[in-house]
Amino acid sequence: MRKSDGKALAPDFKRHVNEVIENLRTSLYELHDAATRDEKTGVYNHQFFKTVFGMETEKAKEGKEKLCLAMIDIDFFKKFNDTYGHLVGDEILIELTKNLAMHLRKYDILARFGGEEFLVLLPETTAHRARQIAERLRKGLWKNDKLKKYKVTISIGVTEYKARDNMERMIKRADKALYISKENGRNRVTIL
């Protein structure tokens, strides 16, 4: 065994400590993603959405900013899955979320609500501006070759924060607006 004065081990020790720190950092990022992201699509999950929603509604309650919520649903997705299979359906979900994220602003929050439904929290946004964003999302699908190939369309329901609103009320209104979009022919945006 070699006797050490501490200097010979220092470079190896530093390298080892740096590797451990980097591994911990990577593990923390992976844990954060697992806790906040939807496994299939990579967008935020419902739990994370609820947390952010709470923070954004506090700003809206204080009158500091406008806030809108959009609910998005893929038109005829069950029929699509039945025709092409669930693996292709999963690919479409992934392509859709990439496409939606590409057409959103950096501070908008896109989350998977369940199945083929998604929520988009639109901070600092009036109902008029939310309609413009929703239309951009809807029309943007046709710029994606895979979504265009399968003729994927979406219906969107939008609502704006009102005094004393909470997440449940806003989701209920956005869902009602979404239902109206579907009842009126799908592939459209409705605001309530």
C-alpha positions in Angstrom: 0.0 0.0 0.0 1.2 3.5 -0.9 1.4 6.1 1.8 -0.3 9.3 0.9 0.3 12.8 2.0 -3.2 13.8 0.8 -1.9 15.5 -2.3 -1.8 12.4 -4.5 -5.5 11.6 -3.8 -6.7 15.2 -4.3 -7.2 15.0 -8.1 -8.9 11.6 -7.9 -11.1 12.8 -5.0 -12.1 16.0 -6.8 -13.0 14.1 -9.9 -15.0 11.6 -7.9 -16.9 14.4 -6.0 -17.6 16.1 -9.3 -19.0 12.9 -10.8 -21.2 12.3 -7.7 -22.5 15.9 -7.9 -23.3 15.6 -11.6 -25.1 12.3 -11.1 -27.2 13.8 -8.3 -28.0 16.8 -10.5 -29.1 14.5 -13.3 -31.2 12.4 -10.9 -32.9 15.5 -9.5 -33.9 16.6 -13.0 -35.2 13.1 -13.8 -37.2 13.1 -10.6 -38.6 16.5 -11.3 -39.6 15.5 -14.8 -41.2 12.2 -13.5 -43.2 14.2 -10.9 -44.4 17.0 -13.3 -44.5 15.6 -16.8 -47.0 13.2 -18.5 -45.1 10.0 -19.3 -46.5 9.6 -22.8 -46.5 13.1 -24.3 -43.8 14.9 -22.2 -46.1 17.9 -21.5 -47.0 18.8 -17.9 -49.2 16.5 -16.0 -52.5 17.4 -14.3 -50.9 17.6 -10.8 -48.3 20.2 -11.9 -51.0 22.1 -13.8 -53.0 22.4 -10.6 -50.1 23.9 -8.8 -49.3 26.5 -11.5 -53.0 27.2 -11.8 -53.2 28.2 -8.1 -50.3 30.6 -8.5 -51.8 32.2 -11.6 -55.3 32.6 -10.2 -53.8 34.4 -7.2 -52.4 37.0 -9.6 -55.7 37.3 -11.4 -57.6 37.6 -8.0 -55.4 40.5 -7.1 -56.1 42.2 -10.5 -52.5 42.0 -11.5 -53.2 40.2 -14.8 -55.8 38.6 -17.0 -56.0 34.8 -17.2 -57.6 32.4 -19.7 -57.9 28.7 -19.9 -58.3 26.6 -23.0 -59.5 23.0 -23.2 -58.5 21.1 -26.3 -59.9 17.8 -27.5 -58.9 15.7 -30.6 -62.0 15.3 -32.8 -63.1 11.7 -33.3 -60.1 10.3 -31.5 -61.8 7.1 -30.4 -62.8 6.4 -34.0 -59.2 7.3 -35.0 -57.8 4.7 -32.5 -60.3 2.1 -33.7 -59.3 2.6 -37.3 -55.5 3.0 -37.1 -54.7 1.4 -33.7 -53.5 2.7 -30.4 -49.8 2.8 -31.3 -50.6 5.2 -34.1 -52.9 7.0 -31.7 -50.0 7.5 -29.3 -47.8 8.8 -32.1 -50.6 11.3 -32.9 -50.8 12.4 -29.3 -47.0 13.0 -29.2 -47.0 14.9 -32.5 -50.0 17.0 -31.4 -48.4 18.0 -28.2 -45.2 19.0 -30.0 -47.2 21.0 -32.5 -49.2 22.7 -29.8 -46.1 23.6 -27.8 -44.5 25.0 -30.9 -47.4 27.5 -31.3 -47.6 28.5 -27.7 -45.8 31.3 -25.9 -42.9 30.4 -23.6 -45.0 31.2 -20.5 -48.1 29.3 -21.5 -48.7 26.0 -19.6 -49.7 23.0 -21.7 -50.8 20.0 -19.7 -52.5 16.7 -20.4 -55.9 16.6 -18.8 -56.6 13.0 -19.7 -56.9 10.8 -22.7 -56.9 13.1 -25.7 -57.8 16.2 -23.7 -55.4 19.0 -22.9 -55.5 22.2 -20.9 -53.6 25.3 -21.7 -53.2 28.0 -19.1 -52.8 31.4 -20.7 -51.4 34.0 -18.3 -51.5 37.7 -19.1 -54.2 37.0 -21.7 -57.6 38.5 -22.5 -60.4 36.5 -24.0 -59.8 38.2 -27.3 -56.1 37.3 -27.3 -56.9 33.7 -26.1 -59.2 33.3 -29.2 -56.3 34.3 -31.4 -53.9 31.8 -29.7 -56.5 29.0 -29.9 -57.1 29.6 -33.6 -53.3 29.6 -34.2 -53.2 26.2 -32.3 -56.1 24.8 -34.4 -54.8 26.0 -37.7 -51.2 25.0 -36.9 -52.0 21.3 -37.0 -52.1 21.4 -40.8 -48.5 22.5 -40.9 -47.5 19.1 -39.4 -47.2 16.4 -42.1 -48.2 13.5 -39.9 -51.2 15.3 -38.4 -52.2 16.4 -41.9 -51.9 12.9 -43.3 -54.4 11.6 -40.7 -56.6 14.7 -41.0 -56.4 15.4 -37.3 -58.5 18.3 -36.1 -59.1 19.7 -32.6 -62.0 21.5 -30.9 -61.2 24.1 -28.3 -63.2 25.7 -25.5 -61.8 28.9 -23.9 -62.8 30.8 -20.8 -61.5 33.9 -19.0 -61.0 34.3 -15.3 -63.9 35.9 -13.5 -64.1 37.2 -9.9 -63.9 34.4 -7.4 -63.2 31.7 -10.0 -61.4 28.6 -9.0 -60.0 25.8 -11.2 -63.1 23.7 -11.1 -65.3 26.5 -12.3 -63.0 27.5 -15.1 -62.5 23.9 -16.3 -66.3 23.5 -16.2 -66.8 26.6 -18.4 -64.0 25.6 -20.8 -65.5 22.1 -21.0 -68.9 23.6 -21.8 -67.3 25.8 -24.5 -65.5 22.8 -25.9 -68.8 20.9 -26.0 -70.4 23.8 -28.0 -67.5 23.6 -30.4 -68.1 19.9 -30.9 -71.9 20.4 -31.2 -71.4 23.1 -33.9 -69.3 20.9 -36.2 -66.0 20.4 -34.5 -62.6 21.9 -35.6 -63.5 25.3 -34.1 -63.0 27.6 -31.1 -65.7 28.7 -28.7 -65.4 31.2 -25.8 -67.6 31.3 -22.7 
